[in-house]
Amino acid sequence: MVVGFVLFILGILLIVSNPILGFIPGLLLIVIGIVAMVLGGLARGAFAVLRMGTTKTCPECKSSIPISATVCRYCNHRFQ
């Protein structure tokens, strides 16, 4: 998402700095930046959904541990 934002800003700066010669390349950078930001957001959401059922949160230290664990590896909390 950061790369998309940088491309977006570069596109705007290119258009502002040289409106005649920089319009088409700037517009392309803006479109590519928006597409990169959208795809980055979708990928982040997809990975979160895939990871959702494989971990649980320890009630003591709030760390994420495998769902099959019976003892937290960070604070040694025992799950019942």
Backbone as CSV, one residue per row, in Angstrom:
resi,resn,N_x,N_y,N_z,CA_x,CA_y,CA_z,C_x,C_y,C_z
1,MET,0.809,-1.189,0.000,0.000,0.000,0.000,0.856,1.260,0.000
2,VAL,2.016,1.199,0.625,2.894,2.362,0.678,3.410,2.681,-0.718
3,VAL,3.757,1.650,-1.484,4.251,1.866,-2.838,3.175,2.540,-3.685
4,GLY,1.946,2.097,-3.552,0.848,2.708,-4.285,0.665,4.168,-3.923
5,PHE,0.788,4.478,-2.652,0.643,5.864,-2.213,1.769,6.727,-2.766
6,VAL,2.993,6.196,-2.766,4.135,6.939,-3.307,3.949,7.191,-4.801
7,LEU,3.503,6.181,-5.547,3.252,6.362,-6.978,2.166,7.409,-7.217
8,PHE,1.136,7.393,-6.402,0.054,8.366,-6.501,0.585,9.791,-6.312
9,ILE,1.375,9.989,-5.269,1.939,11.311,-4.982,2.900,11.740,-6.090
10,LEU,3.721,10.809,-6.586,4.631,11.146,-7.679,3.863,11.557,-8.934
11,GLY,2.765,10.898,-9.203,1.939,11.268,-10.341,1.396,12.678,-10.221
12,ILE,0.926,13.017,-9.033,0.407,14.369,-8.810,1.531,15.399,-8.952
13,LEU,2.694,15.100,-8.375,3.818,16.032,-8.481,4.277,16.199,-9.928
14,LEU,4.253,15.135,-10.695,4.648,15.216,-12.100,3.685,16.092,-12.896
15,ILE,2.411,15.949,-12.633,1.418,16.780,-13.327,1.552,18.246,-12.927
16,VAL,1.757,18.503,-11.641,1.859,19.875,-11.167,3.147,20.534,-11.671
17,SER,4.250,19.785,-11.693,5.527,20.385,-12.086,5.615,20.662,-13.585
18,ASN,5.008,19.801,-14.409,5.073,19.988,-15.854,3.730,19.569,-16.460
19,PRO,2.749,20.466,-16.485,1.397,20.098,-16.919,1.306,19.622,-18.370
20,ILE,2.179,20.079,-19.224,2.071,19.711,-20.644,2.701,18.343,-20.902
21,LEU,3.970,18.180,-20.543,4.665,16.920,-20.822,4.430,15.860,-19.744
22,GLY,4.061,16.266,-18.555,3.908,15.314,-17.464,2.504,14.833,-17.232
23,PHE,1.553,15.273,-18.051,0.158,14.913,-17.783,-0.093,13.417,-17.964
24,ILE,0.293,12.876,-19.133,0.018,11.456,-19.402,0.816,10.545,-18.466
25,PRO,2.143,10.742,-18.315,2.862,9.885,-17.359,2.353,10.055,-15.928
26,GLY,2.008,11.281,-15.553,1.478,11.511,-14.206,0.154,10.820,-13.995
27,LEU,-0.698,10.863,-15.002,-1.991,10.183,-14.914,-1.808,8.670,-14.807
28,LEU,-0.853,8.139,-15.572,-0.570,6.701,-15.478,-0.046,6.319,-14.093
29,LEU,0.822,7.142,-13.527,1.318,6.861,-12.178,0.199,6.918,-11.143
30,ILE,-0.711,7.851,-11.305,-1.845,7.939,-10.382,-2.708,6.690,-10.469
31,VAL,-3.015,6.241,-11.683,-3.852,5.045,-11.854,-3.144,3.811,-11.309
32,ILE,-1.850,3.660,-11.623,-1.097,2.509,-11.116,-1.025,2.560,-9.591
33,GLY,-0.861,3.743,-9.027,-0.826,3.883,-7.572,-2.141,3.495,-6.922
34,ILE,-3.247,3.911,-7.517,-4.566,3.546,-6.965,-4.780,2.037,-7.050
35,VAL,-4.424,1.437,-8.177,-4.562,-0.019,-8.327,-3.693,-0.749,-7.305
36,ALA,-2.464,-0.279,-7.097,-1.573,-0.916,-6.124,-2.124,-0.793,-4.706
37,MET,-2.709,0.356,-4.377,-3.285,0.513,-3.037,-4.479,-0.408,-2.834
38,VAL,-5.335,-0.524,-3.846,-6.510,-1.396,-3.729,-6.076,-2.853,-3.610
39,LEU,-5.144,-3.271,-4.460,-4.683,-4.664,-4.401,-3.966,-4.963,-3.087
40,GLY,-3.218,-4.004,-2.578,-2.561,-4.189,-1.286,-3.561,-4.341,-0.157
41,GLY,-4.616,-3.544,-0.190,-5.662,-3.668,0.832,-6.410,-4.977,0.743
42,LEU,-6.688,-5.424,-0.471,-7.367,-6.709,-0.647,-6.489,-7.868,-0.191
43,ALA,-5.199,-7.805,-0.502,-4.287,-8.870,-0.088,-4.166,-8.922,1.426
44,ARG,-4.108,-7.752,2.071,-4.022,-7.724,3.529,-5.264,-8.342,4.159
45,GLY,-6.432,-8.040,3.612,-7.670,-8.620,4.122,-7.761,-10.108,3.882
46,ALA,-7.293,-10.567,2.710,-7.337,-11.998,2.403,-6.421,-12.779,3.328
47,PHE,-5.235,-12.247,3.619,-4.325,-12.950,4.517,-4.873,-12.975,5.937
48,ALA,-5.574,-11.936,6.346,-6.170,-11.914,7.680,-7.267,-12.971,7.797
49,VAL,-8.046,-13.141,6.738,-9.110,-14.152,6.758,-8.511,-15.556,6.790
50,LEU,-7.455,-15.782,6.042,-6.818,-17.098,6.029,-6.202,-17.436,7.384
51,ARG,-5.676,-16.439,8.082,-5.031,-16.647,9.364,-6.006,-16.741,10.520
52,MET,-7.255,-16.394,10.308,-8.215,-16.227,11.385,-8.418,-17.488,12.222
53,GLY,-8.563,-18.633,11.606,-8.882,-19.832,12.345,-7.695,-20.615,12.844
54,THR,-6.469,-20.132,12.667,-5.301,-20.914,13.037,-4.637,-20.452,14.323
55,THR,-5.053,-19.325,14.880,-4.436,-18.837,16.111,-5.500,-18.439,17.122
56,LYS,-5.054,-18.347,18.366,-5.910,-17.835,19.434,-5.076,-16.847,20.248
57,THR,-5.753,-16.012,21.021,-5.086,-14.983,21.793,-5.004,-15.397,23.249
58,CYS,-3.825,-15.271,23.813,-3.622,-15.592,25.225,-4.296,-14.519,26.073
59,PRO,-5.095,-14.912,27.079,-5.769,-13.909,27.907,-4.817,-13.160,28.845
60,GLU,-3.653,-13.710,29.107,-2.698,-13.068,30.013,-1.832,-12.022,29.309
61,CYS,-1.129,-12.446,28.230,-0.169,-11.547,27.584,-0.646,-11.014,26.240
62,LYS,-1.831,-11.440,25.798,-2.452,-10.980,24.547,-1.639,-11.312,23.296
63,SER,-0.760,-12.317,23.368,0.001,-12.727,22.193,-0.800,-13.738,21.384
64,SER,-0.468,-13.860,20.130,-1.142,-14.784,19.228,-0.358,-16.087,19.190
65,ILE,-1.030,-17.188,19.511,-0.373,-18.494,19.551,-1.208,-19.492,18.751
66,PRO,-0.615,-20.624,18.355,-1.377,-21.624,17.597,-2.585,-22.118,18.384
67,ILE,-3.641,-22.435,17.664,-4.894,-22.835,18.308,-4.760,-24.170,19.040
68,SER,-3.797,-24.994,18.645,-3.622,-26.297,19.285,-2.773,-26.232,20.547
69,ALA,-2.211,-25.091,20.883,-1.343,-24.967,22.055,-2.153,-25.079,23.336
70,THR,-1.569,-25.750,24.321,-2.208,-25.856,25.625,-1.557,-24.932,26.649
71,VAL,-0.329,-24.463,26.330,0.404,-23.540,27.191,0.947,-22.411,26.324
72,CYS,0.802,-21.184,26.784,1.337,-20.039,26.049,2.860,-20.060,26.115
73,ARG,3.509,-19.921,24.987,4.975,-19.987,24.957,5.628,-18.718,25.494
74,TYR,4.884,-17.663,25.669,5.454,-16.407,26.140,5.303,-16.208,27.646
75,CYS,4.123,-16.534,28.190,3.898,-16.283,29.620,3.564,-17.559,30.402
76,ASN,3.536,-18.710,29.734,3.254,-20.024,30.340,1.849,-20.142,30.927
77,HIS,0.909,-19.377,30.385,-0.491,-19.505,30.794,-1.030,-20.846,30.292
78,ARG,-1.731,-21.570,31.142,-2.294,-22.873,30.759,-3.749,-22.706,30.342
79,PHE,-4.072,-23.234,29.161,-5.438,-23.200,28.661,-6.163,-24.440,29.138
80,GLN,-7.464,-24.304,29.429,-8.249,-25.450,29.917,-8.979,-26.115,28.806
